[in-house]
Amino acid sequence: MITTRKTKTHWWYRVTVFFVSICASTTRFFVTAAVNNLPSNEVFLTSICDCLKEDPKHGICTSWARRNGYGTMPYWMTRDITNMAHAFDLDRLLRPEPSGCNLTSSDASAFNADLKYWDTSHVTNFEFMFRKAKSFDGKGLKFWGVGNAESMRGMFEETARFDDNIAFWDLRNVIDLSKLFLNAEKFNQPIGFWDVSSVEIAFAMFEGARRFNKDISAWNWASIYSGTNPTNGCRKKRRARALLQQTEDEQRHSARLCGEENGLKQMFKNAPRFNGDVSRWKGDATTSEQENMFEGAGSFNTKWKCKTEFDGPTETCKERHESEIREEISEIRQFFRSS
């Protein structure tokens, strides 16, 4: 009888544990999955702060999610969000509330959530979204729809570990690519098929991108005007629509477009590995000098020779062996003429 009682007790214990496990898993699923859309850009930014205070690395903030119905960060429903500027910018995460998240330095630097399920199809502004996100590798960003994006200025600036394959992003509406990969030391993906024909500013796009060296020879900078005179860029009548909703934003954009940070200036500055063919680029900007475009670009300057040492223009760049032969022929002809 004793043996029978023990067996029955063990059987009921196992059944109880089984059902408790199912209930716990179900609860965890409903907490993780998003129930409600994030309703506004303001709620989106605030939610990032609140969630990262619970789990600063992965955003699996189950306690916070249980209270509001938005789910944990990887599963947020973001289809109503139009502005993600500075969302995970390290400076914002560190800044005191209400304008920042007031995270500690170690917590703010730990962020590396998987955001592949986010709906970004209505986002127009990605400015500085992941700036200085030291641990963020961008896993899953290749699945994002960015067809309505107008500004990606500084989106991955100093995002040292980012190297996701975003080759198939749709950039046809993007106006500002300035500082996109500034000091993004690891990035080296094949983005040669990007449509950059609407871009008006690409200042310092690859400056300090130490590993980047992919074929981008087919790019057409149809919307960038001559960089020799900054006011040439101001001829553009088109302006960002949703991005420039406020007068202050419009003034900042105009300052970039018409001021020092314009055209293709400093595009490959201190990008030591890049040595691709830019002589086939199209657009008005390729015919004029672009200040410090190739300064510190050691591999490029070894392989190519342009009209000027560091400023292009890109249409004048020739592979060194070809240009050197032409120079020698010219010198020989000059010698015989003089004699």
N, C-alpha and C positions, 0 to 999 in steps of 0.2 A: 504493500500500500504506500509505503514511504517513497518507493521508487516511482510509482505512478504519479503521486502528487508533485514530485520534482519535475517529472517530464511535462506535466500539464502546465506548471508554472513557467518552465523554460519556453514552452510553445507560445503562451500568451504574451510573454515578455518580447519575443521576437516579432509577433504581430503588431504589438504596440509600437515598438521601435520603428517598424516599417511604415506605419501610417503617420507617425510623427515626422519621419524623414520626408515623406511625400508632401505633407502640409508645409514644412519648412521650405522645401524647394519651390513649391507653388507660390508661397509668400515672397520668396526671394525674386522669382520671375516677375511678379506683378510690381514689385518695388523697382526692379531694374528697368522694365519696359516703360516707355513714356505713355501717359494717358492723355495729357493736355499739351497743346501747342504752347511754346513760349510766345506770349502775345505781342511783345514789342522789343525794340532794340535796347531800351533801358532795362527791362526785366532780364533780357539776355545777359547783359554785362553784370548785373547784380547777382544773377544766379551763378555765374562763373565764380565769383568771389565766395559765395556761400558754400558752393559744392567743394571747391578746392580747400576750404578750411577743414573739411572732414577728410578728404582724400586728395592731397595736393599732387600726387603722381598720376593716378589713373582716372580720377574723377568718379570713382564708384562710391558715391555719397548716399548710401541706402537710407540712413536716418533722415537726412534732409529730403530725399526723394519721397519718402513715405508721408511726409507732412504736406507736400504741395502738389503731388501728382504729375510732376514733370519728368520723373524717371531719373536715372543716373546719367551723367554727362555723355557717355558714348552713344546713348539712345535718345537723346533729346530730339524733339520734333521742331525743326528750325525753319520750316518753309515760309514763315511770316517775317523772318529777319532780313533786313536789307542792308544793315551796316554792321560789319564785324571789325571795324578799325580798332586797333590797340587791344583786342580782346585778351590775348595772352602775352602782351608786351610786358617784359620783366619790370619795367619802370612802373607800369600801372598796378601790377600785382603787389609791388612793394609799397606803393604810395598809400598814405593813410586814407581812411574813409572820410567823406563819401565818394570822392573822386577815384579812389583806388580800393584795393582789397586788404591792405595792411597785413600781408603775409610776412613771415620771417624769410630771411634770405635763403635758407636751406629749403624751405617749402616752395618758395617761388621758383627756385632753380630746378626743382624735381619734376616739373610737369612733363608728361609724355603720354597723354591719353590717345586712344585709338578713336578717331573721329570719322571713320569711313562711312558711317550711316547718316551723317548729317545731310540735310537738304539745303544746299547753298545756291539753288538755281535763281533766287530772287535777290541775292546779295550784289550790290553795286560797289561797295567800298570795302576793300581788304587791307587798307593802309596799315603798315606796321603790326599786323595781326600777331605774328610770332617773333617779333624783334627781341633778340637776346634770350630766346627760349633755349637755354644751354643744353638741356637733355632731350629736347623734342626732335624725333627723327622723321616725323611726318607720315608715319605708317597709315595708309589708307586714303591719303589726300588725292591719289590718282583717280579715285572714283568720284570726286566732286564735280558737279556741274557749275561752271563759272561763266556761262555764256552771257550773263548780264553784267559782268564785272566791268567797271570803268576805271578803277584805280587799284593797282597792286604795289604802289609805292612802298618800298621798304618792307614788304610782307615777310621776307625771310632774312632781313638784315641781321647779321651776327647770329643766325640760327646755325650754330657750328656743326650739329650732327645731321641736319636735314639733307636727305638724298633720295626722296621718293621719286618714282618715275612719273612725272607729270607731263609727259610728252604729248598727250592727247587732249590737253586742256584747250578749250575754245576761247581764244583771246580776241576775237574779231571786234569786240566793242571796247577793248581796253585803250585808254588814253595815256595813262601814266605808268611806266615801268621803271621809273628812276629808283636806283638803290635796291632793286628787287632782290639781288643776291649779294649785296654789299657785305664782304667779309663772311659769306657763307662758305666756309673753308672746305667742306666735304662735298658740296653739290657738284655732280657731273653726270647729267642725264641728257638724252638725245632730244632736244627741244627744237630741232631744226624745222619742224613742220608747223610751228606756231605761225599764226597770221598776225603780223605786227603792223599791218597797213594803216590802222587807225591810231597808232601810238604817236603822241605829240612830244613826249619827253622820255628819254632813256638814259638820262644822266647817271653815270657811275653804276650802271646796271650790273656789271660783273666785277667791279672794283674789289680787289682782295679775295676774289673767288679762286683760291689757290689751286684747286684740282680741275676746274672746268676746262675742257678742251674737246668740244663736240662740233660737228659740222653744222654751221648756221649760215652757210654761204648763199642760201636762196632767199634770205629775208628782204622784204621790200618796205623801206621806211617812207612810204608815200606821204605821210602826214607831218613829217619833221622837216622844217625849213632850214635854210642855211644857218650854220652856227657862227659864221664870221661876224654877223651883226645880230646881237640878241633881239633886237626889235623885229627882225624878220619873222620870228616865231609868233609875234603878236598879230600877224596877218590872219591867223586862223580865227574864223568866226565861231566855229563850233566849240562848245564848252560842255563839260560833264553835266548831265541833267540831274540825276538823283544825288550825285556826290556833292555838288555845289549848291546845296539848299540854302546856305546862309551866306550873308555878305562877307563875313570873315573868311570862310572857306574859299570863296571865289577870289578874294584878294590874295590869299596864300597861293592858290593855283596860278593866278596871273603873275605873281612874283617869280614862281618857278619857271613859267613859260617864257617870260620876257626878261628875266634876270640872269644871274650867273649859272644857275643849274638848268641849262637847257640843252637841246639837241642830243648829240652823242658824246658829249664831253666826258672824259675820264672813264669811258666805258670799260676798258680793260686795264686800267691803271693797277699796277701791282698784282696782275693775274699772271703768274710766271709760266704756267703750262700752256696757255692758249696760243695756238699758232695756225688757226684756221684761215681759210680764204675769205676775205671780206671784200675783195676787189669786184665781186659780182653783185654786191648789194645794189639795190635800186633806190631812187629817191633823191631829192634835192640836197639833202644833208651829206650825201656821199661825194658831192663835188666840191665841198669846201672843207677847210681845216677845222678840226674838232680838238679843242685844247686838251692836251695831256691824255689823249685817247689811248696811247700805247706806252705811256711812261711806266717803267718798271715791268713791262711785259717781255721778259727776257727771251723766251722761246720764240715769240712772234718777231721780235726785232732781229733775231738771229736768222730766221728763215725768210723774212720779207723786208723789202726796202720801199719806202714811200717817198713822196716828194719832200716831206719834212721828217725830222727824226722821230717825233712822237705824236704829231698832230694830223697825220694823213695828208691829203684827203684819201679816203679808202679806195676810190676809183683809180688812184695813181699807184697803189701798192702792187709790186711785182716780186715774184720769187727772186731771191738774191742772185742765184746763178745766172738767171736771164738778164737781170739789170746790169750785173757786173760785166757780162759779155758785151752788152751794148755800149757800156762806158768805154771798154777797151777799144772797140771798133771806132768809136767816136774820137778817141785820143789818137789812134793810128791815122785816121783821115786828117785830123788836124795837123799832125806831124808832117805828112806829105804835102799838105797845102802850104805850110809855112816854109818848107824846104824847096 
